[in-house]
Amino acid sequence: MTTAQITVDFAPELRLFVAAAQRHGPSAVPIDSVSTLGHIVESLGVPLTEVGELLVDGRSMSPAQLPADGAVVSVRAVVRPQRFAEPMRFLLDIHLGTLARRLRLLGVDTAYENPDIGDAALATRSATEHRILLSRDRGLLRRREIFAGAYIYSHRPAEQLDDVLSRFAPPLAPWTRCTACNGPLRIAEKQTLRGHLPSDTERTYNAFAQCLDCGRTYWKGAHHARLDDIVTHALENFGTSP
């Protein structure tokens, strides 16, 4: 009995997800009569959030379609920058706290769940609030209910930030969001903060901002130079106006 099969070739950017046998070029994959293109691609290890166009014998096809025996499938990566019809808002899982703070530093609307609320609740929040879910968990990104998602490829926060800014090109508005809670910042007069600041801070600094949601106060302290380097790098390489 002959088993039906297709030939699948993954874009180089996607080959890190698949088994060694599929990393070096086209490979034969057995099929049945019920598995869609999307199911086959995900069963081979690639989240659909990372897939751009699916070409079957040179023609673009939907992940929901069934491939025919002998078809040649080319799986392309997402085209960058990835565009959305509505304002970009993000949701990050428990493992991406540093990335969340850096996105907020740049004024990007970024929700972050800590403590962990679980995959189902994250997916539901992504769908309800139309937030792009960022994660290094491929299983989480396979959940059908998410609004949109993206795999974070690096363990390093600086590389993670560059990856997100390159992929989505969100408008940047540095120093306008609270890095702790994502709320909006407003300029705060020093006299309104008297008695609520460390004494040395009150003596040394004159410019302050305060979060309208959580009340946290910000000033250009010892860490400002490091944060300013992050902002400068982002604006020079990915800067777009809000």
Backbone hydrogen bonds, N-H to C=O, Kabsch-Sander energy under -0.5 kcal/mol:
donor,donor_aa,acceptor,acceptor_aa,energy
6,I,29,V,-2.6
7,T,71,A,-2.8
8,V,6,I,-0.5
8,V,27,S,-2.8
9,D,73,V,-2.6
11,A,75,V,-2.2
14,L,11,A,-1.9
15,R,11,A,-0.6
15,R,12,P,-0.9
17,F,14,L,-1.6
18,V,15,R,-0.7
22,Q,19,A,-1.8
23,R,20,A,-1.4
25,G,22,Q,-0.5
27,S,8,V,-2.0
29,V,6,I,-3.0
31,I,4,A,-2.2
37,L,65,Q,-2.6
38,G,63,P,-3.1
40,I,36,T,-2.3
41,V,37,L,-2.7
42,E,38,G,-2.4
43,S,39,H,-2.4
44,L,40,I,-1.2
45,G,42,E,-1.7
46,V,41,V,-1.7
50,E,47,P,-1.9
51,V,48,L,-1.3
52,G,76,R,-2.9
55,L,53,E,-0.6
55,L,74,S,-2.6
56,V,54,L,-0.5
56,V,59,R,-3.4
57,D,55,L,-0.6
57,D,72,V,-3.1
59,R,56,V,-1.7
61,M,54,L,-2.8
65,Q,62,S,-1.7
70,G,5,Q,-3.2
71,A,68,A,-2.1
73,V,7,T,-3.9
73,V,71,A,-0.6
74,S,55,L,-3.0
75,V,9,D,-2.9
75,V,73,V,-0.5
76,R,53,E,-2.5
76,R,74,S,-0.7
78,V,50,E,-1.1
82,Q,167,R,-4.1
83,R,81,P,-0.5
90,F,109,D,-2.6
91,L,132,I,-2.5
92,L,111,A,-2.5
93,D,134,L,-1.4
96,L,93,D,-1.9
100,A,96,L,-2.2
101,R,97,G,-2.1
102,R,98,T,-2.0
103,L,99,L,-2.4
104,R,100,A,-2.2
105,L,101,R,-2.1
106,L,102,R,-1.3
107,G,104,R,-2.1
108,V,103,L,-2.5
110,T,108,V,-0.6
111,A,90,F,-2.9
113,E,92,L,-1.3
114,N,112,Y,-0.7
122,L,118,G,-2.1
123,A,119,D,-2.7
124,T,120,A,-2.2
125,R,121,A,-2.4
126,S,122,L,-2.5
127,A,123,A,-2.1
128,T,124,T,-2.9
129,E,125,R,-2.7
130,H,126,S,-0.6
131,R,126,S,-1.8
132,I,89,R,-3.3
133,L,131,R,-0.6
133,L,148,A,-2.9
134,L,91,L,-2.8
134,L,132,I,-0.5
135,S,150,A,-1.9
138,R,136,R,-0.8
141,L,137,D,-1.7
142,R,138,R,-0.8
142,R,139,G,-0.6
143,R,140,L,-1.4
146,I,143,R,-1.1
148,A,131,R,-0.7
150,A,133,L,-2.3
152,I,135,S,-2.1
153,Y,151,Y,-0.7
160,Q,156,R,-2.7
161,L,157,P,-2.6
162,D,158,A,-2.0
163,D,159,E,-2.3
164,V,160,Q,-2.3
165,L,161,L,-2.6
166,S,162,D,-2.4
167,R,163,D,-2.3
168,F,164,V,-2.5
169,A,165,L,-1.6
172,L,240,T,-2.9
173,A,106,L,-3.0
175,W,105,L,-2.4
176,T,173,A,-0.9
178,C,183,G,-3.2
182,N,178,C,-2.0
185,L,176,T,-2.2
186,R,210,Q,-2.0
188,A,208,F,-2.1
192,T,189,E,-1.0
193,L,189,E,-0.5
193,L,190,K,-1.5
194,R,190,K,-0.5
194,R,191,Q,-0.6
196,H,193,L,-2.6
202,E,198,P,-2.4
203,R,199,S,-1.7
204,T,200,D,-1.8
205,Y,201,T,-2.5
208,F,188,A,-0.6
208,F,206,N,-0.5
209,A,218,Y,-2.0
210,Q,186,R,-2.8
211,C,216,R,-2.6
212,L,184,P,-2.7
215,G,211,C,-1.1
218,Y,209,A,-3.3
221,G,219,W,-2.0
224,H,221,G,-1.6
227,L,223,H,-2.1
228,D,224,H,-3.1
229,D,225,A,-1.7
230,I,226,R,-1.5
231,V,227,L,-2.3
232,T,228,D,-2.9
233,H,229,D,-2.4
234,A,230,I,-2.1
235,L,231,V,-2.7
236,E,232,T,-2.4
237,N,233,H,-1.8
238,F,234,A,-3.0
239,G,235,L,-1.1
